[in-house]
Each structure stands twice: as C-alpha cells, then as structure tokens.
Amino acid sequence: MSQVSGVQVKVQESASQVIYSDVVLINGSPMGFVLNFGQWAPEEPGLVRVYSRVGMSPNHLKLLARLLAENVAGYEAQFGEIVVGDHREAPHKHIGFEPVEPGTTPPAAGGR
C-alpha cells in the first residue's frame, strides 16, 4: 500500500499488472466518456486491440486532462521536451519476408 497526497492507495490484485498502450480511443456523450486503451496490431495494419476500458464523468475527464498536463510539464522540466510528430497512423514495418500483393510477381530470390 502506498500513500498519495494523504490518501492511501491499494492496488487490487486484478490490476497489479501494467498493460502497455500505444492507442487511446475516446468516446463521449453528455453523460460521460469511455477511454479504450489498446495496442496497434503489427500483423494487421489498421487494427487496434483494446485491452482496458475506463469510464468517467466529464468532470473527472477534465481533471484527468489537467493532471496529465501537469505531469507532462514536470517530466519535460526534468528530462527535456517530448517531441510529438504529426504522423498519427498505425506504425507498421515488415520484418523478414515482404508481403506480395495478389496478382503480382514476387521478386527473384536474393533481390536479383
């Protein structure tokens, strides 16, 4: 158990594993928001696998946005600016054999 700003925090066993996310899809309505945390599927470009979903009220989402901004500012003050590019599409690189489009001739072995 740890303590944050005078509040005791106990991580439940079911939430003890950290899940990496490189995608957050957000859906909202007047009643609240759902944040879908997922990962790009490298074997299928354009597919996102959602591993965790968090719902919250509009007020809580705005407070979360403020806390995130404060944490990013503190991180950048200590470690330098986080550079964010404009490219927001799924990262995709082939490792090994390059796929061949149907109806095309594959290149000769050895690239010759």
Legacy VTK file of the C-alpha trace (Angstrom):
# vtk DataFile Version 3.0
C-alpha trace
ASCII
DATASET POLYDATA
POINTS 112 float
0.000 0.000 0.000
1.282 3.466 -0.828
0.206 6.978 0.011
-0.501 9.805 -2.458
-1.345 13.291 -1.140
-2.613 11.923 2.171
-4.760 9.219 0.512
-3.913 5.558 0.973
-3.740 3.700 -2.347
-4.097 -0.071 -2.557
-3.736 -1.719 -5.973
-6.114 -4.643 -6.249
-4.612 -7.961 -7.366
-6.657 -7.860 -10.596
-4.998 -4.524 -11.502
-1.450 -5.369 -10.449
-0.134 -5.986 -13.977
0.770 -2.910 -16.037
-0.605 -3.037 -19.589
1.268 -1.050 -22.250
-0.930 1.076 -24.507
0.073 2.977 -27.630
-3.503 3.897 -28.594
-6.330 5.546 -26.662
-9.699 5.774 -28.365
-12.125 8.110 -26.594
-15.901 8.043 -26.942
-18.037 10.654 -25.232
-21.636 11.612 -24.607
-23.271 14.256 -22.411
-23.298 11.667 -19.607
-19.615 10.698 -19.705
-16.605 9.321 -21.506
-15.117 5.898 -22.161
-11.358 5.634 -22.707
-10.371 2.491 -24.627
-6.690 1.656 -24.099
-5.180 -0.612 -26.721
-2.272 -1.577 -28.907
-1.755 -1.460 -32.663
-1.722 -4.968 -34.146
1.531 -5.049 -36.176
0.433 -8.087 -38.185
-2.756 -6.343 -39.363
-2.333 -2.641 -40.202
-5.265 -0.524 -39.054
-6.360 -2.952 -36.320
-6.312 -1.834 -32.680
-6.761 -4.398 -29.909
-8.430 -2.867 -26.838
-7.162 -4.318 -23.544
-8.699 -1.995 -20.980
-11.684 0.361 -20.834
-12.182 3.150 -18.302
-15.358 5.174 -17.944
-15.613 8.549 -16.212
-17.753 11.656 -15.911
-16.962 14.788 -17.945
-15.700 16.487 -14.734
-13.352 13.610 -13.935
-12.046 13.553 -17.514
-11.259 17.276 -17.337
-9.445 16.773 -14.015
-7.525 13.859 -15.556
-6.531 16.083 -18.504
-5.241 18.698 -16.057
-3.251 16.090 -14.087
-1.777 14.665 -17.280
-0.712 18.167 -18.434
0.920 18.833 -15.042
2.770 15.501 -15.161
3.989 16.075 -18.724
5.221 19.567 -17.759
7.104 18.106 -14.769
8.610 15.358 -16.931
9.738 17.857 -19.582
11.225 20.152 -16.929
13.362 17.265 -15.731
14.149 15.380 -18.954
13.516 17.779 -21.839
10.727 18.291 -24.341
8.717 15.324 -25.573
8.591 15.670 -29.353
5.285 14.586 -30.889
5.097 14.205 -34.650
2.108 14.810 -36.890
2.049 11.196 -38.143
-0.803 9.505 -36.272
-1.363 6.408 -38.436
-0.554 2.902 -37.304
3.173 2.239 -37.192
3.851 -0.738 -39.436
7.083 -2.324 -40.543
7.563 -5.723 -42.086
10.227 -7.886 -40.545
11.512 -10.711 -42.706
9.653 -11.502 -45.909
7.853 -8.678 -47.655
4.226 -9.451 -48.490
3.327 -9.807 -52.151
0.169 -8.203 -53.495
-2.195 -10.676 -55.176
-1.708 -10.756 -58.938
1.915 -9.502 -58.832
5.124 -11.397 -59.381
7.386 -11.727 -56.352
10.995 -10.521 -56.757
13.619 -13.146 -57.554
15.499 -14.713 -54.614
18.464 -12.650 -53.469
16.931 -9.480 -54.881
18.348 -10.036 -58.401
LINES 1 113
112 0 1 2 3 4 5 6 7 8 9 10 11 12 13 14 15 16 17 18 19 20 21 22 23 24 25 26 27 28 29 30 31 32 33 34 35 36 37 38 39 40 41 42 43 44 45 46 47 48 49 50 51 52 53 54 55 56 57 58 59 60 61 62 63 64 65 66 67 68 69 70 71 72 73 74 75 76 77 78 79 80 81 82 83 84 85 86 87 88 89 90 91 92 93 94 95 96 97 98 99 100 101 102 103 104 105 106 107 108 109 110 111
